[in-house]
Amino acid sequence: MSTISRDEVARVAALARIELRSDELDRLAGELDVIVDSIAKVSEVATPDVPATSHPLPMSNVFRADVPVPALPVEDVLAGAPDAEDGRFAVPQILGEE
């Protein structure tokens, strides 16, 4: 039994301003039916005793701990800079201001 009609697909396509040919409307209605049926099957199995799963493999936080460390010395940071002035990077002016 079809749950998504050709007219519904045409209406949603019009709302989204997507032009679809007649054959595309028929094909998409069938494909959307398969998706709706698949969701219904999953909903049948998803009972309160089945935990929700966001990923098929167990995962944990992969970030390192955020531990503050001393900053690099200004001299070391500016050593590789093409130009520096008063302990800061010197860059060309781009706005033409004084």
C-alpha positions as CSV (number, residue, x, y, z in Angstrom):
1,M,0.0,0.0,0.0
2,S,1.4,3.3,-1.0
3,T,1.8,5.9,1.8
4,I,3.4,8.7,-0.3
5,S,1.3,9.7,-3.3
6,R,2.6,11.2,-6.5
7,D,0.5,14.4,-5.7
8,E,2.2,14.7,-2.3
9,V,5.7,14.5,-3.9
10,A,4.6,17.2,-6.5
11,R,3.3,19.4,-3.7
12,V,6.5,19.2,-1.7
13,A,8.6,19.7,-4.8
14,A,6.6,22.8,-5.6
15,L,7.0,24.2,-2.1
16,A,10.8,23.6,-2.4
17,R,10.7,25.1,-5.9
18,I,12.1,22.0,-7.5
19,E,10.8,21.1,-11.0
20,L,10.3,17.4,-11.5
21,R,9.2,15.5,-14.6
22,S,6.3,13.1,-14.5
23,D,8.6,10.1,-14.4
24,E,10.7,11.6,-11.6
25,L,7.5,12.1,-9.5
26,D,6.6,8.5,-9.9
27,R,10.1,7.3,-9.1
28,L,10.4,9.5,-6.0
29,A,7.0,8.5,-4.7
30,G,8.2,4.8,-4.8
31,E,11.5,5.6,-3.2
32,L,9.9,7.6,-0.4
33,D,7.6,4.7,0.2
34,V,10.5,2.4,0.7
35,I,12.0,4.9,3.2
36,V,8.8,5.3,5.1
37,D,8.4,1.5,5.3
38,S,12.0,1.1,6.6
39,I,11.4,3.7,9.3
40,A,8.2,1.8,10.3
41,K,10.1,-1.5,10.6
42,V,12.8,0.2,12.8
43,S,10.1,1.7,14.9
44,E,8.6,-1.7,15.5
45,V,11.9,-3.0,16.9
46,A,12.8,0.1,18.9
47,T,11.2,-0.7,22.2
48,P,12.0,0.9,25.5
49,D,14.3,-1.9,26.5
50,V,16.5,-1.3,23.4
51,P,19.0,1.5,24.1
52,A,19.3,4.3,21.5
53,T,22.4,4.1,19.3
54,S,24.0,7.0,17.6
55,H,26.9,5.0,16.2
56,P,27.4,1.3,15.4
57,L,30.8,1.2,17.3
58,P,31.3,2.3,20.9
59,M,33.1,5.6,20.9
60,S,34.5,7.8,23.6
61,N,35.9,11.4,23.7
62,V,39.1,11.5,21.7
63,F,40.2,14.9,22.9
64,R,43.1,15.3,25.2
65,A,42.6,17.0,28.6
66,D,42.7,20.8,28.5
67,V,45.7,21.5,30.6
68,P,47.1,25.1,30.7
69,V,50.8,25.4,29.9
70,P,53.1,28.4,29.8
71,A,53.0,30.4,26.6
72,L,55.9,30.5,24.2
73,P,58.4,33.3,24.8
74,V,57.7,36.3,22.5
75,E,61.2,36.0,21.0
76,D,60.6,32.4,19.9
77,V,57.3,33.3,18.4
78,L,58.6,36.3,16.4
79,A,61.8,34.5,15.3
80,G,60.1,33.1,12.2
81,A,58.2,36.2,11.4
82,P,59.2,38.2,8.2
83,D,59.0,41.5,10.2
84,A,58.3,42.4,13.8
85,E,58.1,45.7,15.7
86,D,57.7,46.4,19.4
87,G,57.2,42.7,20.3
88,R,54.4,42.3,17.7
89,F,54.1,41.0,14.1
90,A,54.5,43.8,11.6
91,V,52.1,43.5,8.6
92,P,51.5,45.8,5.6
93,Q,48.7,48.4,6.0
94,I,45.6,47.4,4.1
95,L,43.2,50.3,4.9
96,G,45.4,53.2,4.0
97,E,45.1,54.6,7.5
98,E,47.9,56.4,9.4
